[in-house]
Amino acid sequence: MNNRIDKLASLFESFPGIGKRQARRFVYFLLHKDNSYIHELTSGIVHVKSEIDQCQECYRFFTKNGSSICPVCTDNQSSTQLMIVEKDADFENLHKTKIYEGKYFILGGHINANEKKRSFARVDQLINRIKRDTESGTLTEIIFGLSISPEAEHTRIRLYTMLKDQFPNLTFSTLGRGLSTGTELEYSDTETLKHAFNSRITQ
């Protein structure tokens, strides 16, 4: 098999949720496109990396504006609530509903149940953020805005266990069961998210 095709397919296969067959379909799709499409695609990849920054508060990606803090964090500095979500897509879906106007923290992954596997969740950064905000008196509630899945539930329990003793004055809550088991926040509609937020459960 062509080494160029194999190499590009292996790069696509490293994308989340992409298997070998789908990765190869991407390659053959590109081979059927004209050069202008390829140029636009490669240019878009280069520019998205150079023009997008990561917020030093919530860790979401946003268009560079000369500040290390994104507009959402700037606009909600006075909020005393912090919602923990797993990924940028979850943040975007929750934020656009306008049912929650507080602070966010994007965890970036789950805490693995298998301790031998590396966890990409930003646990240390989260604890440092909570410590800083509690010491400054700007945080009263942690909201677990994670999806309803075994991995997310394990992560929520582990985080709650870590945080409840270290920060006893904080209120801990989780989104209500307006979300069915297996539901990704990324794909939930506004009414479902609204119900889940308004019926959040205090730990």
DRENDO-1510 file (C-alpha; in Angstrom, 1 decimal, always signed):
<recs>
REC; n; res; u; v; w
REC; 1; MET; +0.0; +0.0; +0.0 .
REC; 2; ASN; +1.1; +3.6; -0.7 .
REC; 3; ASN; +3.1; +4.9; +2.2 .
REC; 4; ARG; +1.7; +8.4; +1.8 .
REC; 5; ILE; -1.8; +7.1; +2.1 .
REC; 6; ASP; -0.9; +5.0; +5.1 .
REC; 7; LYS; +0.8; +7.9; +6.8 .
REC; 8; LEU; -2.1; +10.3; +6.3 .
REC; 9; ALA; -4.6; +7.7; +7.3 .
REC; 10; SER; -2.7; +7.1; +10.5 .
REC; 11; LEU; -2.9; +10.8; +11.3 .
REC; 12; PHE; -6.7; +10.8; +10.8 .
REC; 13; GLU; -6.9; +7.7; +12.9 .
REC; 14; SER; -5.5; +9.6; +15.8 .
REC; 15; PHE; -8.6; +11.9; +15.8 .
REC; 16; PRO; -11.1; +11.0; +18.6 .
REC; 17; GLY; -13.7; +8.4; +17.5 .
REC; 18; ILE; -12.0; +7.7; +14.1 .
REC; 19; GLY; -11.2; +4.1; +13.2 .
REC; 20; LYS; -9.0; +2.7; +10.4 .
REC; 21; ARG; -11.7; +2.5; +7.8 .
REC; 22; GLN; -13.1; +5.9; +8.4 .
REC; 23; ALA; -9.5; +7.3; +8.4 .
REC; 24; ARG; -8.9; +5.8; +5.0 .
REC; 25; ARG; -12.2; +7.1; +3.6 .
REC; 26; PHE; -11.0; +10.6; +4.6 .
REC; 27; VAL; -7.8; +10.1; +2.6 .
REC; 28; TYR; -9.6; +8.9; -0.5 .
REC; 29; PHE; -12.1; +11.8; -0.1 .
REC; 30; LEU; -9.2; +14.2; -0.2 .
REC; 31; LEU; -7.6; +12.5; -3.2 .
REC; 32; HIS; -10.8; +13.2; -5.2 .
REC; 33; LYS; -10.9; +16.9; -4.3 .
REC; 34; ASP; -9.2; +19.6; -6.4 .
REC; 35; ASN; -6.1; +21.6; -5.3 .
REC; 36; SER; -8.1; +24.7; -4.3 .
REC; 37; TYR; -10.0; +22.6; -1.7 .
REC; 38; ILE; -6.8; +21.1; -0.4 .
REC; 39; HIS; -5.2; +24.5; -0.1 .
REC; 40; GLU; -8.2; +25.9; +1.7 .
REC; 41; LEU; -8.2; +23.0; +4.1 .
REC; 42; THR; -4.5; +23.1; +4.9 .
REC; 43; SER; -4.6; +26.9; +5.2 .
REC; 44; GLY; -7.5; +26.6; +7.6 .
REC; 45; ILE; -5.6; +24.2; +9.8 .
REC; 46; VAL; -2.6; +26.5; +9.9 .
REC; 47; HIS; -4.6; +29.6; +10.7 .
REC; 48; VAL; -6.8; +28.0; +13.4 .
REC; 49; LYS; -3.6; +27.1; +15.3 .
REC; 50; SER; -2.1; +30.6; +14.9 .
REC; 51; GLU; -5.3; +32.7; +15.5 .
REC; 52; ILE; -6.9; +30.7; +18.4 .
REC; 53; ASP; -5.7; +31.0; +22.0 .
REC; 54; GLN; -6.6; +29.0; +25.2 .
REC; 55; CYS; -8.1; +30.8; +28.1 .
REC; 56; GLN; -5.9; +30.7; +31.2 .
REC; 57; GLU; -9.0; +30.7; +33.5 .
REC; 58; CYS; -11.4; +28.2; +32.0 .
REC; 59; TYR; -9.2; +26.6; +29.3 .
REC; 60; ARG; -11.6; +27.0; +26.4 .
REC; 61; PHE; -10.3; +28.0; +23.0 .
REC; 62; PHE; -11.2; +31.4; +21.7 .
REC; 63; THR; -10.1; +33.9; +19.0 .
REC; 64; LYS; -7.0; +35.8; +20.1 .
REC; 65; ASN; -7.9; +39.3; +21.3 .
REC; 66; GLY; -4.7; +40.4; +23.1 .
REC; 67; SER; -5.8; +39.0; +26.4 .
REC; 68; SER; -5.0; +35.6; +28.0 .
REC; 69; ILE; -8.6; +35.5; +29.4 .
REC; 70; CYS; -11.6; +34.8; +27.2 .
REC; 71; PRO; -14.6; +37.2; +27.0 .
REC; 72; VAL; -16.9; +34.8; +28.9 .
REC; 73; CYS; -14.6; +34.7; +31.9 .
REC; 74; THR; -14.2; +38.4; +31.8 .
REC; 75; ASP; -17.9; +39.0; +31.6 .
REC; 76; ASN; -18.7; +36.6; +34.5 .
REC; 77; GLN; -15.9; +37.6; +37.0 .
REC; 78; SER; -18.5; +38.6; +39.6 .
REC; 79; SER; -20.2; +35.2; +39.6 .
REC; 80; THR; -19.6; +33.0; +42.6 .
REC; 81; GLN; -20.5; +29.7; +40.8 .
REC; 82; LEU; -18.1; +27.5; +38.9 .
REC; 83; MET; -19.4; +24.9; +36.5 .
REC; 84; ILE; -17.1; +22.0; +35.5 .
REC; 85; VAL; -17.6; +20.6; +32.0 .
REC; 86; GLU; -15.6; +18.0; +30.1 .
REC; 87; LYS; -14.9; +19.7; +26.8 .
REC; 88; ASP; -15.3; +22.9; +24.7 .
REC; 89; ALA; -18.3; +21.5; +22.8 .
REC; 90; ASP; -20.1; +21.1; +26.2 .
REC; 91; PHE; -19.3; +24.6; +27.2 .
REC; 92; GLU; -20.6; +26.0; +23.9 .
REC; 93; ASN; -23.9; +24.1; +24.1 .
REC; 94; LEU; -24.5; +25.2; +27.7 .
REC; 95; HIS; -23.4; +28.8; +27.1 .
REC; 96; LYS; -25.5; +29.4; +24.1 .
REC; 97; THR; -28.7; +28.5; +26.1 .
REC; 98; LYS; -28.0; +31.4; +28.5 .
REC; 99; ILE; -29.5; +29.3; +31.4 .
REC; 100; TYR; -26.2; +29.7; +33.3 .
REC; 101; GLU; -24.3; +32.9; +33.5 .
REC; 102; GLY; -21.4; +31.9; +35.8 .
REC; 103; LYS; -17.8; +30.8; +35.5 .
REC; 104; TYR; -16.7; +27.7; +33.7 .
REC; 105; PHE; -13.8; +25.2; +33.9 .
REC; 106; ILE; -13.2; +22.8; +31.0 .
REC; 107; LEU; -11.7; +19.6; +32.5 .
REC; 108; GLY; -10.4; +18.3; +29.2 .
REC; 109; GLY; -11.1; +14.6; +29.9 .
REC; 110; HIS; -12.2; +12.0; +32.4 .
REC; 111; ILE; -10.4; +10.6; +35.4 .
REC; 112; ASN; -9.7; +7.0; +34.4 .
REC; 113; ALA; -11.0; +4.2; +36.6 .
REC; 114; ASN; -7.8; +2.3; +35.7 .
REC; 115; GLU; -5.2; +4.0; +37.7 .
REC; 116; LYS; -2.4; +2.8; +35.4 .
REC; 117; LYS; -3.9; +4.8; +32.4 .
REC; 118; ARG; -2.9; +8.4; +32.0 .
REC; 119; SER; -5.7; +10.9; +32.8 .
REC; 120; PHE; -5.8; +14.0; +30.6 .
REC; 121; ALA; -8.2; +15.7; +33.0 .
REC; 122; ARG; -6.9; +19.1; +34.4 .
REC; 123; VAL; -7.3; +18.1; +38.0 .
REC; 124; ASP; -4.4; +20.0; +39.4 .
REC; 125; GLN; -5.3; +23.1; +37.5 .
REC; 126; LEU; -8.9; +22.8; +38.8 .
REC; 127; ILE; -7.8; +22.5; +42.4 .
REC; 128; ASN; -5.5; +25.5; +42.1 .
REC; 129; ARG; -8.4; +27.5; +40.5 .
REC; 130; ILE; -10.8; +26.6; +43.3 .
REC; 131; LYS; -8.2; +27.3; +46.0 .
REC; 132; ARG; -7.5; +30.7; +44.6 .
REC; 133; ASP; -11.1; +31.7; +44.2 .
REC; 134; THR; -12.1; +30.4; +47.7 .
REC; 135; GLU; -9.3; +32.3; +49.3 .
REC; 136; SER; -10.4; +35.5; +47.6 .
REC; 137; GLY; -14.0; +34.9; +48.6 .
REC; 138; THR; -15.2; +34.8; +45.0 .
REC; 139; LEU; -16.5; +31.2; +44.9 .
REC; 140; THR; -19.4; +29.6; +46.8 .
REC; 141; GLU; -20.7; +26.7; +44.6 .
REC; 142; ILE; -19.2; +24.1; +42.3 .
REC; 143; ILE; -21.6; +22.7; +39.7 .
REC; 144; PHE; -20.7; +19.3; +38.1 .
REC; 145; GLY; -21.8; +19.8; +34.5 .
REC; 146; LEU; -20.6; +16.4; +33.2 .
REC; 147; SER; -22.3; +14.1; +30.8 .
REC; 148; ILE; -24.3; +11.1; +32.0 .
REC; 149; SER; -22.0; +8.1; +31.4 .
REC; 150; PRO; -20.0; +5.7; +33.5 .
REC; 151; GLU; -16.7; +7.5; +32.8 .
REC; 152; ALA; -18.2; +10.9; +33.6 .
REC; 153; GLU; -19.9; +9.6; +36.8 .
REC; 154; HIS; -16.6; +8.1; +38.0 .
REC; 155; THR; -14.9; +11.4; +37.3 .
REC; 156; ARG; -17.6; +13.4; +39.2 .
REC; 157; ILE; -17.4; +11.1; +42.3 .
REC; 158; ARG; -13.6; +11.2; +42.3 .
REC; 159; LEU; -13.6; +15.0; +42.1 .
REC; 160; TYR; -16.3; +15.4; +44.7 .
REC; 161; THR; -14.3; +13.1; +47.1 .
REC; 162; MET; -11.1; +15.2; +46.5 .
REC; 163; LEU; -12.8; +18.6; +46.9 .
REC; 164; LYS; -15.4; +18.2; +49.7 .
REC; 165; ASP; -12.9; +17.9; +52.5 .
REC; 166; GLN; -10.4; +20.4; +51.1 .
REC; 167; PHE; -13.1; +23.0; +50.6 .
REC; 168; PRO; -15.8; +22.4; +53.3 .
REC; 169; ASN; -17.4; +25.8; +52.9 .
REC; 170; LEU; -18.4; +25.3; +49.2 .
REC; 171; THR; -21.7; +24.0; +48.0 .
REC; 172; PHE; -21.4; +21.1; +45.5 .
REC; 173; SER; -24.2; +20.3; +43.1 .
REC; 174; THR; -24.7; +18.3; +39.9 .
REC; 175; LEU; -27.0; +18.7; +36.9 .
REC; 176; GLY; -30.4; +17.0; +37.5 .
REC; 177; ARG; -31.6; +14.0; +35.7 .
REC; 178; GLY; -33.2; +15.8; +32.9 .
REC; 179; LEU; -30.4; +14.1; +31.1 .
REC; 180; SER; -30.9; +10.5; +30.3 .
REC; 181; THR; -28.1; +7.9; +30.8 .
REC; 182; GLY; -25.5; +8.1; +28.0 .
REC; 183; THR; -26.5; +11.6; +27.1 .
REC; 184; GLU; -23.7; +13.9; +25.9 .
REC; 185; LEU; -24.1; +17.6; +26.9 .
REC; 186; GLU; -22.8; +18.5; +23.5 .
REC; 187; TYR; -25.9; +17.2; +21.8 .
REC; 188; SER; -28.6; +18.1; +24.4 .
REC; 189; ASP; -31.3; +20.6; +23.5 .
REC; 190; THR; -32.0; +23.8; +25.4 .
REC; 191; GLU; -35.0; +22.7; +27.3 .
REC; 192; THR; -33.3; +19.5; +28.5 .
REC; 193; LEU; -30.3; +21.5; +29.7 .
REC; 194; LYS; -32.5; +24.1; +31.3 .
REC; 195; HIS; -34.4; +21.4; +33.3 .
REC; 196; ALA; -31.1; +19.7; +34.2 .
REC; 197; PHE; -29.6; +23.0; +35.5 .
REC; 198; ASN; -32.7; +24.2; +37.4 .
REC; 199; SER; -33.1; +20.8; +39.0 .
REC; 200; ARG; -29.4; +20.4; +39.9 .
REC; 201; ILE; -28.9; +18.3; +43.0 .
REC; 202; THR; -26.9; +19.5; +46.0 .
REC; 203; GLN; -24.3; +16.9; +47.1 .
</recs>
